[in-house]
Amino acid sequence: MKLYVIVPLCALITLTQQAPSRDKCVCEFTNSEKVFPHDKLSTAEDNASRCNTYITPRKTLELESLMLGLERRLPRLEEDVATLEREDDGELYGVISLQVIENELLEIMQLIDRLNSTTLEDQHLAINATKQLEDLNAEMKELETYDITGLVKRQRENQLLKSNLTKCRNRRPTTQPTEPPRGNCPRGQFQNITGPRMYIEGEYPGSYKYGAWGRDSKPEAGKESWHWLVMMTSSDRYSNYIRLYSSLSALIVGQSTPGNVEIHSSNPTTNTIQGPNVVMYRGALYYNCYNEDEVCRFNLNSKTVDNIKLPKGTRYNSKGNFCHLDECYPFTDLDLATDESGVWVTYTTKQDFGNLVLSKVEDDEPLRLGQTWHTSVYKQGMTNTFMVCGVLYATRYVDKETEEIFYSFDTTTGVENFNLGIFFKKMYPNILSLNYSPVDQMLHAYCDSYMVSYKVVFS
């Protein structure tokens, strides 16, 4: 609706006609209103724009991530100290335990230092932002005095009405699916996700757009709290190592122990990593082998690689990617996933005409491909997949701030659901890898070089 305001010209100006002469007629124009201060309006707009760049949701989430890391780290330290006090033999065991505790204390101190620094920055930011907002409020009130017709007030009312109408139209359900997939899950039915719960820049903020991170879905003894990170360090497509962290707090502060575990010194080369969709299970990294339609398994202990070839006609080398309307994510032909039962891989083939195919990867010796399911959902119409309790879920791009879990396939019943309608907020426009961890029931997302996590909600 457009608003037209008709103002009599006589209300704004005064025309005075002087006595006519024989040669010409002269009119004197007098503006009875104050001159509008355009420079003040421009300054107010610039200040508001700068204020928006200073205060972002990511700053709050960074503080929450640090608090979460500290919250998880302290109980572990208390447990280790109690164990040492209970089982100290005064010899080698006590020395080793003290060294472990010393390392944990060092990590906690680094986390506290970073937390103190972040808190101090936030305090200064809050003080400056409050002052700027007060100044902006005073400037805008002064500028409104020039609006003698009340036009700004009416525009504000119209904008509020439009905003409420848009919210009403776009209101989306975030509750349980209309037909929750059954699967076989000891925790109940997957219903929703909450968050983001954590946001991490890591050691190399903004450096590597593509990658993946998470936890071993079936960790070895003593490595239950370990986290891993794989970054596409060559052309945003390839990598040749996995980076390990002894805890979440170590990942947050960027303290990698034992550091990089290298698959090969060259990148890329045979059996190195191609594409960001990688997972870790039972001390081994699973990924798309370089330049092959194969799944590779790299054992971090023995430093050996074995692989399994996918069915004939499998699309690879960026011919069957995840996509949305604006772009496709290169070299996402194969997507590895983990859940309570093990490792899975999704892909597409020529004979399936681009529809998604799901196979179970059996981590036997040698590695082999288990049961395969053929779905009726088009792979390039989605942006990611993940598994929870034997049920496949697929996401799609809604807008720069929102992603939707729209599809599920139950491997127990074979039932497909195209209308889940589970929406969640993104920190960055593109989620380039997404995987579920049954260890902590979290979804780990890698978004344009940043690590984000979401909590899975069960019924």
C-alpha positions as semicolon CSV with decimal commas, in nm:
position;residue;x (nm);y (nm);z (nm)
1;M;0,000;0,000;0,000
2;K;0,142;0,340;-0,095
3;L;0,079;0,642;0,123
4;Y;0,025;0,978;-0,045
5;V;0,037;1,299;0,155
6;I;-0,094;1,620;0,003
7;V;0,043;1,931;0,166
8;P;-0,081;2,274;0,066
9;L;0,204;2,474;-0,077
10;C;0,100;2,771;0,131
11;A;0,183;2,581;0,447
12;L;0,549;2,565;0,352
13;I;0,630;2,879;0,158
14;T;0,530;3,239;0,131
15;L;0,502;3,415;-0,199
16;T;0,517;3,790;-0,204
17;Q;0,442;3,973;-0,524
18;Q;0,611;4,308;-0,556
19;A;0,464;4,602;-0,734
20;P;0,473;4,539;-1,109
21;S;0,694;4,744;-1,329
22;R;0,666;4,809;-1,694
23;D;0,945;4,565;-1,794
24;K;0,927;4,267;-1,554
25;C;0,746;4,093;-1,268
26;V;0,949;3,987;-0,960
27;C;0,835;3,732;-0,695
28;E;1,014;3,688;-0,365
29;F;1,028;3,324;-0,237
30;T;1,055;3,274;0,140
31;N;1,080;2,919;0,293
32;S;0,919;2,924;0,635
33;E;1,057;2,582;0,736
34;K;1,399;2,487;0,874
35;V;1,649;2,341;0,629
36;F;1,665;1,963;0,666
37;P;2,012;1,852;0,795
38;H;2,104;1,587;0,538
39;D;2,457;1,562;0,676
40;K;2,326;1,461;1,020
41;L;2,107;1,191;0,863
42;S;2,403;1,054;0,670
43;T;2,614;1,047;0,987
44;A;2,339;0,863;1,177
45;E;2,312;0,602;0,902
46;D;2,689;0,545;0,906
47;N;2,691;0,507;1,286
48;A;2,405;0,256;1,275
49;S;2,585;0,053;1,008
50;R;2,905;0,041;1,215
51;C;2,709;-0,064;1,523
52;N;2,563;-0,360;1,330
53;T;2,912;-0,479;1,238
54;Y;3,029;-0,468;1,598
55;I;2,746;-0,671;1,752
56;T;2,674;-1,013;1,595
57;P;2,525;-1,342;1,721
58;R;2,865;-1,506;1,663
59;K;3,023;-1,304;1,946
60;T;2,770;-1,438;2,195
61;L;2,806;-1,791;2,063
62;E;3,186;-1,775;2,092
63;L;3,152;-1,696;2,464
64;E;2,905;-1,982;2,509
65;S;3,147;-2,220;2,333
66;L;3,431;-2,127;2,567
67;M;3,206;-2,174;2,871
68;L;3,094;-2,514;2,743
69;G;3,457;-2,622;2,690
70;L;3,549;-2,519;3,045
71;E;3,239;-2,686;3,187
72;R;3,335;-3,018;3,029
73;R;3,706;-2,994;3,112
74;L;3,689;-2,929;3,488
75;P;3,504;-3,252;3,589
76;R;3,759;-3,455;3,392
77;L;4,046;-3,287;3,579
78;E;3,878;-3,358;3,914
79;E;3,834;-3,721;3,816
80;D;4,202;-3,757;3,715
81;V;4,321;-3,598;4,041
82;A;4,096;-3,829;4,244
83;T;4,231;-4,132;4,055
84;L;4,589;-4,024;4,122
85;E;4,520;-3,979;4,493
86;R;4,358;-4,322;4,509
87;E;4,605;-4,523;4,299
88;D;4,941;-4,339;4,329
89;D;5,221;-4,596;4,364
90;G;5,494;-4,339;4,419
91;E;5,675;-4,456;4,109
92;L;5,627;-4,442;3,730
93;Y;5,244;-4,441;3,736
94;G;5,239;-4,136;3,962
95;V;5,490;-3,948;3,744
96;I;5,291;-4,014;3,426
97;S;4,962;-3,920;3,593
98;L;5,110;-3,595;3,721
99;Q;5,228;-3,510;3,371
100;V;4,881;-3,575;3,231
101;I;4,725;-3,353;3,500
102;E;4,983;-3,082;3,431
103;N;4,890;-3,083;3,061
104;E;4,520;-3,065;3,150
105;L;4,584;-2,770;3,382
106;L;4,775;-2,593;3,104
107;E;4,484;-2,638;2,862
108;I;4,237;-2,512;3,123
109;M;4,452;-2,206;3,193
110;Q;4,466;-2,130;2,819
111;L;4,088;-2,165;2,804
112;I;4,041;-1,933;3,104
113;D;4,280;-1,674;2,956
114;R;4,086;-1,673;2,631
115;L;3,757;-1,656;2,822
116;N;3,880;-1,359;3,028
117;S;3,999;-1,183;2,714
118;T;3,667;-1,243;2,539
119;T;3,468;-1,125;2,844
120;L;3,673;-0,803;2,868
121;E;3,624;-0,734;2,498
122;D;3,250;-0,792;2,534
123;Q;3,232;-0,550;2,829
124;H;3,404;-0,275;2,630
125;L;3,183;-0,354;2,333
126;A;2,867;-0,329;2,546
127;I;2,971;0,008;2,692
128;N;3,056;0,153;2,348
129;A;2,742;0,011;2,190
130;T;2,521;0,158;2,467
131;K;2,676;0,501;2,418
132;Q;2,635;0,482;2,040
133;L;2,271;0,375;2,069
134;E;2,194;0,661;2,307
135;D;2,354;0,908;2,065
136;L;2,166;0,758;1,772
137;N;1,838;0,777;1,961
138;A;1,892;1,147;2,038
139;E;1,988;1,223;1,676
140;M;1,684;1,043;1,535
141;K;1,448;1,225;1,773
142;E;1,595;1,555;1,657
143;L;1,559;1,456;1,292
144;E;1,193;1,360;1,346
145;T;1,112;1,717;1,445
146;Y;1,152;1,805;1,077
147;D;0,871;1,568;0,984
148;I;0,584;1,815;1,026
149;T;0,339;1,599;0,829
150;G;0,389;1,282;1,040
151;L;0,505;1,086;0,737
152;V;0,784;0,904;0,924
153;K;0,547;0,791;1,196
154;R;0,304;0,648;0,940
155;Q;0,587;0,475;0,752
156;R;0,705;0,318;1,076
157;E;0,356;0,188;1,145
158;N;0,336;0,045;0,792
159;Q;0,675;-0,124;0,830
160;L;0,563;-0,282;1,157
161;L;0,250;-0,416;0,990
162;K;0,454;-0,557;0,699
163;S;0,701;-0,719;0,941
164;N;0,421;-0,884;1,139
165;L;0,259;-1,005;0,815
166;T;0,589;-1,154;0,693
167;K;0,647;-1,333;1,024
168;C;0,296;-1,472;1,010
169;R;0,344;-1,601;0,654
170;N;0,688;-1,748;0,723
171;R;0,608;-1,909;1,054
172;R;0,740;-2,265;1,020
173;P;0,689;-2,560;1,254
174;T;1,001;-2,685;1,435
175;T;0,832;-2,961;1,626
176;Q;0,824;-3,332;1,556
177;P;0,780;-3,461;1,198
178;T;0,431;-3,546;1,078
179;E;0,532;-3,913;1,044
180;P;0,845;-3,972;1,254
181;P;1,063;-4,246;1,102
182;R;1,073;-4,553;1,322
183;G;1,429;-4,684;1,289
184;N;1,579;-4,868;1,587
185;C;1,686;-4,608;1,841
186;P;1,736;-4,670;2,216
187;R;1,690;-4,298;2,290
188;G;1,351;-4,273;2,121
189;Q;1,249;-4,102;1,798
190;F;1,453;-3,825;1,639
191;Q;1,232;-3,516;1,660
192;N;1,427;-3,194;1,625
193;I;1,762;-3,022;1,666
194;T;1,842;-2,720;1,882
195;G;2,117;-2,464;1,858
196;P;2,364;-2,374;1,736
197;R;2,509;-2,498;2,066
198;M;2,871;-2,417;1,985
199;Y;3,063;-2,207;1,734
200;I;3,441;-2,245;1,690
201;E;3,683;-2,057;1,466
202;G;3,964;-2,299;1,542
203;E;4,332;-2,245;1,469
204;Y;4,287;-2,115;1,116
205;P;3,981;-1,885;1,109
206;G;3,873;-1,814;0,753
207;S;4,160;-2,009;0,595
208;Y;3,999;-2,332;0,472
209;K;3,642;-2,304;0,348
210;Y;3,584;-2,679;0,302
211;G;3,637;-2,944;0,567
212;A;3,480;-3,157;0,839
213;W;3,512;-3,211;1,213
214;G;3,363;-3,418;1,490
215;R;3,421;-3,710;1,725
216;D;3,497;-4,077;1,674
217;S;3,155;-4,245;1,682
218;K;3,306;-4,554;1,849
219;P;3,624;-4,429;2,016
220;E;3,907;-4,641;2,145
221;A;3,959;-4,667;2,521
222;G;4,120;-4,353;2,657
223;K;4,019;-4,144;2,356
224;E;3,652;-4,089;2,439
225;S;3,691;-3,710;2,455
226;W;3,909;-3,671;2,145
227;H;3,799;-3,454;1,854
228;W;3,925;-3,451;1,497
229;L;3,949;-3,196;1,215
230;V;4,008;-3,240;0,841
231;M;4,055;-2,930;0,623
232;M;4,069;-2,926;0,244
233;T;4,414;-2,766;0,227
234;S;4,468;-2,798;-0,149
235;S;4,233;-2,616;-0,391
236;D;3,943;-2,651;-0,141
237;R;3,918;-3,012;-0,264
238;Y;4,196;-3,230;-0,125
239;S;4,373;-3,312;0,200
240;N;4,640;-3,555;0,314
241;Y;4,615;-3,549;0,695
242;I;4,381;-3,548;0,994
243;R;4,438;-3,317;1,291
244;L;4,361;-3,450;1,640
245;Y;4,268;-3,277;1,967
246;S;4,262;-3,441;2,310
247;S;3,944;-3,259;2,417
248;L;3,684;-3,003;2,314
249;S;3,865;-2,730;2,507
250;A;4,188;-2,815;2,323
251;L;4,002;-2,775;1,994
252;I;3,859;-2,440;2,105
253;V;4,196;-2,295;2,205
254;G;4,374;-2,457;1,906
255;Q;4,602;-2,690;2,105
256;S;4,643;-2,997;1,883
257;T;4,777;-3,313;2,051
258;P;4,922;-3,530;1,907
259;G;4,891;-3,297;1,606
260;N;4,870;-3,400;1,240
261;V;4,849;-3,765;1,140
262;E;4,961;-3,778;0,778
263;I;4,818;-4,019;0,520
264;H;5,084;-3,933;0,261
265;S;5,345;-3,661;0,222
266;S;5,198;-3,555;-0,114
267;N;4,865;-3,381;-0,163
268;P;4,682;-3,498;-0,361
269;T;4,796;-3,847;-0,449
270;T;4,666;-4,205;-0,444
271;N;4,452;-4,283;-0,137
272;T;4,452;-3,927;0,001
273;I;4,130;-3,737;0,081
274;Q;3,901;-3,594;-0,187
275;G;3,603;-3,384;-0,076
276;P;3,492;-3,269;0,271
277;N;3,248;-3,547;0,362
278;V;3,465;-3,756;0,594
279;V;3,398;-3,936;0,925
280;M;3,589;-4,121;1,195
281;Y;3,493;-4,460;1,338
282;R;3,690;-4,699;1,564
283;G;4,019;-4,513;1,520
284;A;3,996;-4,496;1,140
285;L;3,912;-4,215;0,899
286;Y;3,664;-4,291;0,618
287;Y;3,659;-4,073;0,305
288;N;3,635;-4,058;-0,075
289;C;3,969;-4,177;-0,220
290;Y;4,142;-3,928;-0,448
291;N;4,032;-3,957;-0,813
292;E;3,837;-4,282;-0,752
293;D;3,479;-4,400;-0,701
294;E;3,598;-4,572;-0,382
295;V;3,574;-4,539;-0,004
296;C;3,912;-4,531;0,173
297;R;3,974;-4,631;0,535
298;F;4,287;-4,487;0,697
299;N;4,387;-4,657;1,023
300;L;4,544;-4,394;1,249
301;N;4,737;-4,650;1,451
302;S;4,888;-4,867;1,178
303;K;4,900;-4,581;0,921
304;T;4,760;-4,817;0,657
305;V;4,491;-4,756;0,395
306;D;4,245;-5,004;0,248
307;N;3,950;-4,929;0,022
308;I;3,630;-5,061;-0,132
309;K;3,502;-4,981;-0,479
310;L;3,143;-4,859;-0,515
311;P;2,899;-5,005;-0,771
312;K;2,965;-4,960;-1,140
313;G;2,833;-4,628;-1,272
314;T;2,889;-4,438;-0,946
315;R;2,935;-4,068;-1,017
316;Y;3,254;-3,917;-0,878
317;N;3,505;-3,636;-0,943
318;S;3,237;-3,368;-0,890
319;K;2,975;-3,521;-1,123
320;G;2,716;-3,595;-0,853
321;N;2,746;-3,314;-0,598
322;F;2,518;-3,171;-0,333
323;C;2,358;-2,852;-0,468
324;H;2,112;-2,571;-0,415
325;L;1,981;-2,312;-0,659
326;D;2,281;-2,079;-0,633
327;E;2,569;-2,328;-0,636
328;C;2,693;-2,686;-0,604
329;Y;2,947;-2,799;-0,345
330;P;3,242;-2,941;-0,542
331;F;3,360;-3,298;-0,483
332;T;3,072;-3,394;-0,255
333;D;2,981;-3,696;-0,472
334;L;3,035;-3,936;-0,181
335;D;2,906;-3,850;0,166
336;L;3,026;-4,066;0,456
337;A;2,813;-4,084;0,771
338;T;2,815;-4,257;1,109
339;D;2,552;-4,356;1,361
340;E;2,509;-4,609;1,642
341;S;2,552;-4,904;1,403
342;G;2,862;-4,796;1,211
343;V;2,959;-4,631;0,882
344;W;2,738;-4,546;0,582
345;V;2,796;-4,386;0,244
346;T;2,555;-4,202;0,014
347;Y;2,618;-4,142;-0,356
348;T;2,440;-4,161;-0,691
349;T;2,485;-4,364;-1,007
350;K;2,411;-4,329;-1,376
351;Q;2,159;-4,612;-1,364
352;D;1,974;-4,441;-1,075
353;F;1,945;-4,122;-1,287
354;G;2,082;-3,903;-1,011
355;N;1,866;-4,038;-0,727
356;L;2,036;-4,098;-0,394
357;V;2,180;-4,442;-0,313
358;L;2,264;-4,551;0,043
359;S;2,505;-4,833;0,132
360;K;2,627;-4,976;0,462
361;V;3,007;-4,988;0,492
362;E;3,109;-5,294;0,693
363;D;3,433;-5,227;0,880
364;D;3,558;-5,583;0,850
365;E;3,894;-5,713;0,735
366;P;3,900;-5,658;0,447
367;L;3,668;-5,358;0,413
368;R;3,347;-5,447;0,231
369;L;3,019;-5,295;0,113
370;G;2,707;-5,424;0,287
371;Q;2,337;-5,380;0,207
372;T;2,235;-5,109;-0,042
373;W;1,909;-4,911;-0,065
374;H;1,788;-4,710;-0,366
375;T;1,578;-4,402;-0,285
376;S;1,356;-4,179;-0,497
377;V;1,503;-3,846;-0,381
378;Y;1,724;-3,651;-0,624
379;K;2,076;-3,602;-0,484
380;Q;2,146;-3,263;-0,644
381;G;1,828;-3,128;-0,483
382;M;1,982;-3,156;-0,136
383;T;2,281;-3,008;0,047
384;N;2,377;-3,281;0,298
385;T;2,285;-3,616;0,450
386;F;2,338;-3,775;0,791
387;M;2,233;-4,094;0,972
388;V;2,065;-4,137;1,311
389;C;1,972;-4,485;1,439
390;G;1,956;-4,641;1,093
391;V;1,748;-4,360;0,943
392;L;1,887;-4,142;0,664
393;Y;1,808;-3,768;0,679
394;A;1,865;-3,510;0,403
395;T;1,883;-3,132;0,421
396;R;1,821;-2,856;0,171
397;Y;1,905;-2,487;0,147
398;V;1,620;-2,248;0,237
399;D;1,804;-1,915;0,259
400;K;2,134;-1,777;0,392
401;E;2,018;-1,816;0,752
402;T;1,803;-2,130;0,739
403;E;1,846;-2,497;0,645
404;E;1,571;-2,759;0,640
405;I;1,578;-3,131;0,721
406;F;1,313;-3,222;0,468
407;Y;1,357;-3,594;0,391
408;S;1,409;-3,925;0,567
409;F;1,455;-4,288;0,462
410;D;1,407;-4,564;0,719
411;T;1,637;-4,857;0,639
412;T;1,429;-5,085;0,865
413;T;1,094;-5,030;0,691
414;G;1,198;-4,877;0,357
415;V;0,955;-4,588;0,419
416;E;1,042;-4,246;0,270
417;N;0,916;-3,913;0,405
418;F;0,950;-3,598;0,193
419;N;0,782;-3,358;0,434
420;L;0,967;-3,354;0,766
421;G;0,978;-2,973;0,791
422;I;1,253;-2,943;1,054
423;F;1,415;-2,602;1,014
424;F;1,730;-2,484;1,189
425;K;1,941;-2,168;1,201
426;K;2,279;-2,141;1,029
427;M;2,578;-1,927;1,130
428;Y;2,699;-1,909;0,769
429;P;2,519;-1,961;0,436
430;N;2,674;-2,298;0,341
431;I;2,695;-2,616;0,548
432;L;2,968;-2,806;0,365
433;S;2,966;-3,119;0,582
434;L;2,722;-3,249;0,841
435;N;2,751;-3,560;1,057
436;Y;2,587;-3,708;1,366
437;S;2,785;-3,831;1,667
438;P;2,611;-4,092;1,883
439;V;2,873;-4,029;2,156
440;D;2,724;-3,691;2,253
441;Q;2,409;-3,684;2,032
442;M;2,536;-3,380;1,845
443;L;2,533;-3,277;1,479
444;H;2,873;-3,143;1,377
445;A;2,864;-2,896;1,088
446;Y;3,152;-2,737;0,897
447;C;3,036;-2,401;0,762
448;D;3,263;-2,190;0,539
449;S;3,573;-2,266;0,755
450;Y;3,388;-2,250;1,091
451;M;3,282;-2,539;1,317
452;V;2,927;-2,539;1,452
453;S;2,735;-2,800;1,655
454;Y;2,365;-2,870;1,716
455;K;2,199;-3,086;1,980
456;V;1,975;-3,370;1,857
457;V;1,642;-3,395;2,041
458;F;1,479;-3,736;2,087
459;S;1,123;-3,809;2,201
